[in-house]
Structures are given as structure tokens and as C-alpha cells.
Amino acid sequence: MRTALIGAALLVVGGVALITGILPLDEAAALVDRVWPVLLFVLAMTVVTELAAEAGLFDWLAQHATTWARGRSWLLWLIVVALATVCTIFLSLDTAAVLLTPVVIVMARHVGLSPLPFVFTTVWLANTASMLLPVSNLTNLLAESKLEQIVGHPVGPAEFAALTWAPALVAILVPVVIIALLHRRRLFTRYDPERPERIADPTLLVASAVAVVILIPGLLSGLPVWIPACVAAGTLVIAFGVSRPAVLRIGLIPWPLLLLVSGLFLVLEAAHALGLGDALATVAGTGDDPLSLLQLAGIGAGGANIANNLPAYLALEPSVDSPARMVALLIGVNVGPLITPWASLATLLWHDRLRAMDVEIRWSRYALLGLLVAPLAVVAATGALALQ
């Protein structure tokens, strides 16, 4: 509800900017043309992941993970690392935060382990693993269209990954190493694996698994990402319409998120019309040398933790004039938001799931750990970019 109210308020502010002429109509029309595919992708992917969760796909993975690890806690944790990384890269950071968090809590409790290393793995990797592909993060989808303007030709997933793979790899490794060190006593224990429970509807489980498996190459095909996402969503809607129509409710559509993102887009575009981009350009610096890239990444990380990663990206995007500077900005706004709870929507969604499942992590503890991880990850990832 709070997200929806904030989004509605931002839309009202943006509407006032349109009516008063602060935001010209032609610039607003160009904004709509740029963002509607992004919003449609978010909507379709939310439907896909919610229906896959309803079918038990993620529960099935969690239950079998405890068997695959053969009673070794450290191996179970590495499986969670792999799941969180793959889920974030191919299905987006919000999906990883929303769907994997309850799964890993249930999984840990089921075999008598502390959920803390698993939930920190989920939230940190949901942010830091979101560098590799356009679909991994909403900021990446926006960056993809900006990169096309910079290089003068369409940028597909392969070219995007060629720019981001080195910092993306480092950004994943840093939190993994830190979690392994902080929770080494909890992770180097054993548990008694139990036989996985039977899934209630195997047909829907198979349909969801097939839809997700087919979706991934579709997202990497070079097609506009909203097309395979909508095809997968439509397929699952039909499958559930036949087997479990009661699941198909209006709540599957992420209205609060869509309102918030739309409002942010509109307000930031109005702010740019008033000169925000020019003001930030002086702070963000210029150049592709390592110090300049680190300066931009640091400002992006600071802006994300002060406001949120999406407005931080939108505010700093006009300061980007090269592929290297774009990746540096993405390092800041994707890898850096690990300190404040509002730095990314994924973190807020993660904490809501923790509260719903009676897992208590104080924000003060989260912030202190984030102050350790975020600077190390941002600096290391930017260093990898400079050496690439």
C-alpha cells in the first residue's frame, strides 16, 4: 500500500509538471515510448514468477537442494548461491528477493539450520548479481537503450554481457566470500536430509518449468525482452485457467510497483527539464580512466543508498557518454545499494518476506554489514571494469 501511495503521489507531481509546462509534451511522449516496453516486461515477468511459485517450482528446487547437498551445509549454501545468481541474472533481482527468500527460510528450517547465511546470500546476490544481462535489473533495461544511442546500433544481450561480465563476476564473488567468512561456523556443519514432499499438481509444475526453461533463451535471443516474457506469461495463464482458475486474480499484476516506477520516471524527467542532469554532470566527472569510473560508480552507489537505485540511475544517466561510464554507473546503482533498506526495491521486498516468516534482522545490523560489503564490491567491480 505504501509503495502504491508513493507512486500515485509521484504521478500527481509529474502531472502538475506536464500541466504547467515544466515537462514539455514532446519530452513526455519520448519518455513513454522509451519506458512502456520496460514496464510491460516487469508486468509479464511478475506474472510468470508468481504463477511458477504457485505451481511449486521454487519449492521443488528448495526441497531437492537439501537432498542434492547430501547433508553438507556448505554445499547446500553453494546451491543457494547458484540459485540466487541464476534467478537474478535471468529473472531479475526482484524475483530473486521475493521468491527465493521464503524458499531458503523454509529449506533451512526444514533441516535445522540457521536461515541467516541463506537470507543474506539471497538479498546481497539479488543486488550484486544483477549486472550481467539487460533483464537482470530494471536499470539495465534503461541502460540498454542509452547504450544504443551511444554506440549507434542495437545492443543485444551478448554485447551487453561482453561489457559487464568482468565486473559482474567480481560483484558476485565479493559478497559470497564475505558470507563464507562471516558464517563459516554455521556453514561447516552437517544435517540429516529428508525425502522431498510430493508436489500437489505435477502437471502445473512441469508446465511452469517448461515455460521458465524456454523463456531464458527467449530473453537472450535479441528480441525485445517483453515479447518472450509476455509469451511465457500468456502460456502459464492459459495453463492455470484450465487447472486452477482461482489463482488468476488481479493481484498478480504488480500495480504498486508499476505506479512507483511510472511516477519516478515522470518526476525525474521533469527534474531533468529543470536542469538536474547538468548539475549532476559537474559532480559525476568525465573520462574513462579508473579514477573517473570509480568516481561515477561511487556517486551512483551513494545516490542509490540516499534515495533509491532507480532515481539514482535516472539522475546520473545524462552524465554517461561511453560504454565504460555506463557500466561504472550500473556498478554503483546495482552493486552499491546494500546499506540502506530503501536503496533497492528488492531489499524492501526481501525484508517484508522476512517479517512475514518471523525472521528478525535489525536494519542497524543490515546497514553495518552493508557498509563492509558495498564499498568492497563497488571498488573491486570497478577495478575489474578498468582492467577489462
C-alpha angles and dihedrals in degrees: 000000000000091000091051092049092050090048092049091049091051091050090053090051090048090048090054089051089054095047094048093047095244087122110041116226094237091055090048090050091051089050092052091049090053101045106037093082089050093051092045090052091051091050095048094045091050090054091048095050096043092051092045088053091049089053090055098246096136093041089052090053092048094048093049092045090067089054095044090053090058095218096309111129094200091053091048088052091050089052088054089049089054093046093048092047096047093042092050095046097047104025102029135257095273090056091052092049097045102040107028097046097069090038094057092044092054090043094052094045091046091063097033099255129137109261093212100092090045097049093045088050090053098050098040094047091043085065105031097041092056096089105084108071137024091245093054095079138010089236089058092055089053091045091052092062092045090050089054088058091048099048096033099234139070114286113216128193093269094054091043091052091047088060097044108032098097098048089039092056093047092046089057096045098050098062091039091056092045093050090048090054097042095046101031093125093052093044099049096065134096134237137189110257117222130208112267116253121246116263112240097227113026092178094061090042091056092043091052093046092050092047092052094044091050092043094060097063088042090058089049096045097089093249116129100280094232090067100063090036091055092045091052092046092049092049093053093044089056092047092051091042088062099041108023112010093166089073091063100089134148089252090074088076110081096230096163092052093046091050092049095048093045091050092048091051093051097045094046091049089053090048090052089051087057092053104268093135093053091050093050093045090070091054097042093056128205139263140061099252117121096257093049091049091049090049091055093044091049093050089048091051092047092048091049092053093045098046115356135291095257098055089040090057094045092049094050100038094093088060091063118095104153138043091248092053090048091054090047090054091049090051089056098046098035104036099028104059097090101107111063122045093234095049090102133011089231090064093051091048090048092053092048089057091049092054092047090055097042097249109143122206116162116228089229090061092045091051094048092051089045090054086059099044104036099058092043093049095045094047094044093046092048089049089053089050092051091050095045 
